[in-house]
Amino acid sequence: MKEDKKVSWEDIAWSNMYSIEALMNILEDKGLITKQEVLGELQKLKVEHHKDMN
């Protein structure tokens, strides 16, 4: 019998954050990206998203 488990949005957010952080660490360890590059890209996306909202 299949049992439905409920997962909170907070648990999903934490899981997502840890997954992204793990990928970032691997890419950085391999010398493919830097944290500064990612922060710059995040800033660009934030600006783009803000433009789309207006």
PEDA-V753906 format. One record per residue. N is the residue number from 1. RES is the residue in one small letter. SS is DSSP state (H for helix, E for strand, - for the rest). OMEGA is omega in degrees with one decimal (999 if undefined). D_CENTER is the distance of its C-alpha to the mean C-alpha in Angstrom with 1 decimal. Layout:
BEGIN
N:RES:SS:OMEGA:D_CENTER
N:RES:SS:OMEGA:D_CENTER
END
This chain:
BEGIN
1:m:-:179.7:34.3
2:k:-:179.0:30.6
3:e:-:178.3:29.3
4:d:-:176.0:26.6
5:k:-:176.9:24.0
6:k:-:179.2:22.3
7:v:-:-178.2:18.7
8:s:-:176.1:17.6
9:w:H:178.5:14.7
10:e:H:177.7:14.1
11:d:H:178.0:14.0
12:i:H:179.9:11.6
13:a:H:179.0:9.2
14:w:H:179.9:9.9
15:s:H:178.5:9.7
16:n:H:180.0:6.2
17:m:H:-179.9:5.4
18:y:H:178.5:8.1
19:s:H:179.0:7.3
20:i:H:179.7:4.5
21:e:H:178.4:7.1
22:a:H:178.4:9.8
23:l:H:178.4:9.1
24:m:H:-179.3:9.0
25:n:H:179.4:12.1
26:i:H:-179.9:13.8
27:l:H:178.6:13.5
28:e:H:178.1:14.7
29:d:H:179.4:17.5
30:k:-:179.2:18.6
31:g:-:-178.0:19.0
32:l:-:179.0:17.0
33:i:-:171.3:14.8
34:t:-:177.7:14.9
35:k:H:179.7:12.6
36:q:H:177.1:14.8
37:e:H:-179.4:14.1
38:v:H:178.0:10.3
39:l:H:176.7:11.3
40:g:H:179.3:13.9
41:e:H:176.7:11.9
42:l:H:179.1:9.7
43:q:H:178.0:13.2
44:k:H:179.9:14.7
45:l:H:178.5:12.3
46:k:H:178.8:13.1
47:v:H:178.4:16.7
48:e:H:-178.4:16.8
49:h:H:179.1:15.4
50:h:H:177.5:18.0
51:k:H:-178.9:20.7
52:d:H:-177.8:20.0
53:m:H:-178.2:20.5
54:n:-:999:23.8
END
